[in-house]
């Protein structure tokens, strides 16, 4: 009977060690993922800012005028299309 109890205690001890190790490994992985998430959110914020800069009405108008030679039509060139 004491041999069975000893084996159960050893099994329980190894189970606790294994569970503790797994918990620490998972916690370390969680910290890595949270760090990665922080960097990705930072990059996303920068990309949103860059997108809003490139897509601003002022910049689009400036590129259309300077690089493409476009200009807004005059009032005489505007036509109303009936429905």
Backbone as a chain_set.jsonl record, in Angstrom:
{"seq": "XXXXXXXXXXXXXXXXXXXXXXXXXXXXXXXXXXXXXXXXXXXXXXXXXXXXXXXXXXXXXXXXXXXXXXXXXXXXXXXXXXX", "coords": {"N": [[0.811, -1.187, 0.0], [1.953, 1.235, 0.793], [3.78, 1.603, -1.251], [2.163, 2.187, -3.425], [1.066, 4.613, -2.588], [3.4, 6.126, -2.496], [4.11, 6.101, -5.205], [1.907, 7.495, -6.231], [2.308, 9.971, -5.009], [4.755, 10.723, -6.19], [3.932, 10.815, -8.882], [2.07, 12.901, -8.689], [3.794, 14.956, -7.924], [5.454, 15.206, -10.199], [3.492, 15.951, -11.996], [2.745, 18.459, -11.009], [5.156, 19.842, -11.381], [5.371, 19.7, -14.191], [3.038, 21.105, -14.935], [3.559, 23.636, -13.826], [5.825, 24.382, -15.292], [4.708, 24.44, -17.884], [2.85, 26.487, -17.528], [4.528, 28.692, -17.042], [5.892, 28.777, -19.497], [3.777, 29.345, -21.248], [3.045, 31.831, -20.235], [5.304, 33.343, -20.847], [5.151, 33.243, -23.619], [2.762, 34.634, -23.961], [3.578, 37.187, -23.126], [5.397, 37.769, -25.191], [3.63, 37.86, -27.374], [1.977, 39.998, -26.619], [3.811, 42.068, -26.677], [4.442, 42.052, -29.384], [1.923, 42.725, -30.364], [1.73, 45.35, -29.428], [3.74, 46.635, -30.934], [2.677, 46.231, -33.487], [0.282, 47.701, -33.326], [1.35, 50.226, -33.028], [2.666, 50.538, -35.497], [0.399, 50.408, -37.142], [-0.942, 52.747, -36.405], [0.922, 54.637, -37.331], [0.782, 54.059, -40.076], [-1.883, 54.759, -40.625], [-1.741, 57.504, -40.193], [0.09, 58.181, -42.208], [-1.379, 57.415, -44.45], [-3.56, 59.188, -44.302], [-2.189, 61.524, -44.733], [-1.156, 61.225, -47.366], [-3.552, 61.015, -48.746], [-4.843, 63.391, -48.45], [-6.994, 66.127, -49.304], [-5.798, 68.487, -50.111], [-3.201, 67.662, -50.93], [-3.825, 65.879, -53.021], [-5.045, 67.619, -54.817], [-2.897, 69.331, -55.311], [-0.992, 67.589, -56.539], [-2.489, 66.872, -58.781], [-2.637, 69.314, -60.124], [0.107, 70.175, -60.406], [1.695, 67.92, -61.286], [0.122, 66.528, -63.116], [-1.024, 68.434, -64.659], [-3.666, 69.239, -64.465], [-6.722, 71.082, -64.048], [-9.307, 72.862, -62.329], [-12.576, 73.057, -63.74], [-13.927, 75.954, -65.395], [-16.732, 78.165, -64.723], [-18.149, 78.479, -67.087], [-17.69, 76.139, -68.387], [-19.079, 74.205, -67.037], [-21.786, 71.941, -66.961], [-25.153, 71.133, -66.432], [-26.64, 68.072, -65.931], [-29.649, 66.66, -66.783], [-31.959, 64.585, -64.955]], "CA": [[0.0, 0.0, 0.0], [2.822, 2.413, 0.849], [4.402, 1.764, -2.565], [1.162, 2.845, -4.257], [1.006, 6.002, -2.128], [4.645, 6.753, -2.926], [3.994, 6.312, -6.644], [0.938, 8.567, -6.431], [2.955, 11.224, -4.615], [5.715, 11.03, -7.246], [3.16, 11.213, -10.051], [1.519, 14.224, -8.379], [4.913, 15.889, -7.93], [5.832, 15.455, -11.594], [2.387, 16.671, -12.632], [2.864, 19.851, -10.582], [6.328, 20.398, -12.069], [5.016, 19.859, -15.595], [2.046, 22.172, -15.038], [4.244, 24.9, -13.539], [6.663, 24.683, -16.459], [3.808, 24.804, -18.989], [2.285, 27.8, -17.206], [5.576, 29.703, -17.271], [6.144, 28.86, -20.939], [2.636, 30.04, -21.838], [3.098, 33.23, -19.82], [6.366, 33.968, -21.641], [4.595, 33.402, -24.977], [1.785, 35.72, -23.862], [4.322, 38.448, -23.103], [5.908, 37.993, -26.545], [2.509, 38.254, -28.23], [1.542, 41.341, -26.228], [4.824, 42.982, -27.197], [4.218, 42.106, -30.827], [0.685, 43.479, -30.575], [2.028, 46.763, -29.192], [4.46, 47.134, -32.102], [1.76, 46.259, -34.625], [-0.622, 48.834, -33.146], [2.145, 51.423, -33.292], [2.808, 50.609, -36.958], [-0.909, 50.705, -37.714], [-1.167, 54.178, -36.191], [1.771, 55.359, -38.275], [0.249, 53.877, -41.422], [-3.086, 55.579, -40.745], [-1.3, 58.891, -40.342], [0.677, 58.315, -43.546], [-2.483, 57.329, -45.416], [-4.322, 60.438, -44.288], [-1.339, 62.556, -45.335], [-1.114, 61.029, -48.814], [-4.882, 61.127, -49.348], [-5.477, 64.668, -48.12], [-7.517, 66.836, -50.47], [-4.8, 69.467, -50.538], [-2.129, 66.979, -51.656], [-4.367, 65.358, -54.276], [-5.219, 68.77, -55.704], [-1.559, 69.818, -55.672], [-0.425, 66.641, -57.498], [-3.258, 66.978, -60.023], [-2.273, 70.551, -60.812], [1.526, 70.286, -60.729], [2.263, 66.782, -61.993], [-0.739, 66.052, -64.194], [-1.48, 69.577, -65.43], [-5.127, 69.342, -64.418], [-7.243, 72.282, -63.4], [-10.753, 72.835, -62.127], [-13.261, 73.711, -64.859], [-14.54, 77.25, -65.126], [-18.188, 78.125, -64.68], [-18.665, 78.345, -68.442], [-17.514, 74.754, -68.834], [-19.94, 73.323, -66.257], [-23.093, 71.641, -67.543], [-26.039, 70.376, -65.549], [-27.233, 66.957, -66.647], [-30.968, 66.354, -66.201], [-32.143, 63.182, -64.539]], "C": [[0.861, 1.26, 0.0], [3.524, 2.653, -0.491], [3.442, 2.49, -3.508], [1.064, 4.322, -3.885], [2.248, 6.757, -2.578], [4.603, 7.045, -4.43], [3.007, 7.445, -6.953], [1.53, 9.927, -6.074], [3.967, 11.648, -5.682], [5.0, 11.506, -8.514], [2.598, 12.619, -9.854], [2.619, 15.286, -8.434], [5.33, 16.228, -9.358], [4.733, 16.208, -12.344], [2.435, 18.157, -12.269], [4.03, 20.529, -11.286], [6.006, 20.667, -13.535], [4.035, 21.019, -15.787], [2.683, 23.537, -14.797], [5.104, 25.325, -14.731], [5.802, 25.138, -17.633], [3.214, 26.188, -18.764], [3.304, 28.902, -17.463], [5.871, 29.875, -18.756], [5.009, 29.622, -21.628], [2.632, 31.52, -21.467], [4.175, 33.988, -20.606], [5.874, 34.203, -23.07], [3.567, 34.532, -25.005], [2.482, 37.071, -23.86], [4.9, 38.778, -24.476], [4.79, 38.491, -27.462], [2.003, 39.65, -27.894], [2.529, 42.388, -26.732], [4.657, 43.147, -28.698], [2.961, 42.91, -31.148], [0.933, 44.974, -30.405], [2.743, 47.366, -30.402], [3.545, 47.226, -33.322], [0.769, 47.421, -34.515], [0.1, 50.149, -33.419], [2.34, 51.613, -34.799], [1.493, 50.975, -37.628], [-1.239, 52.187, -37.554], [-0.339, 55.021, -37.143], [1.25, 55.251, -39.704], [-1.031, 54.677, -41.642], [-2.73, 57.042, -40.948], [-0.729, 59.123, -41.735], [-0.417, 58.288, -44.617], [-3.269, 58.633, -45.46], [-3.508, 61.582, -44.889], [-1.348, 62.438, -46.853], [-2.467, 61.265, -49.478], [-5.565, 62.457, -49.04], [-5.903, 65.398, -49.393], [-6.491, 67.834, -51.014], [-3.717, 68.795, -51.381], [-2.624, 66.449, -52.993], [-4.538, 66.496, -55.281], [-3.869, 69.285, -56.201], [-0.919, 68.908, -56.728], [-1.156, 66.742, -58.831], [-2.851, 68.221, -60.812], [-0.823, 70.535, -61.292], [2.043, 69.149, -61.601], [1.426, 66.355, -63.197], [-1.286, 67.185, -65.061], [-2.993, 69.736, -65.461], [-5.53, 70.652, -63.757], [-8.753, 72.146, -63.265], [-11.432, 73.544, -63.29], [-13.844, 75.049, -64.427], [-16.057, 77.119, -65.144], [-18.789, 77.949, -66.067], [-18.58, 76.911, -68.944], [-18.425, 73.777, -68.093], [-21.276, 73.151, -66.96], [-23.886, 70.825, -66.551], [-26.716, 69.309, -66.385], [-28.573, 66.645, -66.002], [-31.079, 64.875, -65.871], [-32.82, 62.41, -65.572]], "O": [[0.556, 2.231, -0.692], [3.83, 3.797, -0.826], [3.873, 3.322, -4.306], [0.987, 5.182, -4.761], [2.152, 7.91, -2.998], [5.018, 8.118, -4.869], [3.255, 8.259, -7.842], [1.28, 10.917, -6.761], [4.023, 12.825, -6.037], [5.416, 12.481, -9.14], [2.651, 13.438, -10.771], [2.397, 16.389, -8.935], [5.534, 17.396, -9.691], [5.023, 17.014, -13.228], [2.196, 19.014, -13.12], [3.906, 21.668, -11.738], [6.327, 21.733, -14.061], [4.195, 21.822, -16.706], [2.368, 24.496, -15.502], [5.102, 26.492, -15.124], [6.134, 26.116, -18.303], [3.089, 26.973, -19.704], [2.969, 29.935, -18.044], [6.077, 30.995, -19.222], [5.262, 30.455, -22.498], [2.26, 32.366, -22.28], [3.973, 35.143, -20.983], [6.153, 35.246, -23.66], [3.51, 35.298, -25.967], [2.026, 38.003, -24.522], [4.896, 39.939, -24.884], [4.984, 39.432, -28.232], [1.637, 40.407, -28.793], [2.128, 43.469, -27.165], [4.724, 44.261, -29.218], [2.946, 43.689, -32.101], [0.395, 45.778, -31.166], [2.406, 48.463, -30.847], [3.625, 48.181, -34.096], [0.455, 48.057, -35.522], [-0.483, 51.078, -33.979], [2.195, 52.722, -35.313], [1.473, 51.763, -38.573], [-1.761, 52.809, -38.479], [-0.829, 56.004, -37.699], [1.27, 56.226, -40.455], [-1.244, 55.217, -42.728], [-3.334, 57.734, -41.767], [-1.023, 60.135, -42.371], [-0.373, 59.059, -45.576], [-3.605, 59.123, -46.539], [-4.07, 62.501, -45.485], [-1.527, 63.435, -47.552], [-2.528, 61.67, -50.639], [-6.747, 62.628, -49.34], [-5.247, 65.293, -50.429], [-6.344, 67.996, -52.225], [-3.355, 69.309, -52.439], [-1.92, 66.556, -53.997], [-4.211, 66.346, -56.458], [-3.721, 69.631, -57.373], [-0.361, 69.402, -57.707], [-0.529, 66.703, -59.89], [-2.736, 68.171, -62.036], [-0.551, 70.845, -62.451], [2.763, 69.398, -62.567], [1.97, 65.871, -64.19], [-1.934, 66.935, -66.077], [-3.534, 70.316, -66.403], [-4.761, 71.247, -63.002], [-9.39, 71.397, -64.007], [-10.91, 74.545, -63.781], [-14.202, 75.252, -63.267], [-16.596, 76.083, -65.533], [-19.841, 77.325, -66.205], [-19.33, 76.521, -69.839], [-18.526, 72.618, -68.496], [-21.831, 74.112, -67.495], [-23.349, 69.926, -65.903], [-27.299, 69.605, -67.428], [-28.634, 66.39, -64.799], [-30.38, 64.035, -66.438], [-33.057, 61.215, -65.394]]}, "num_chains": 1, "name": "protein.A"}
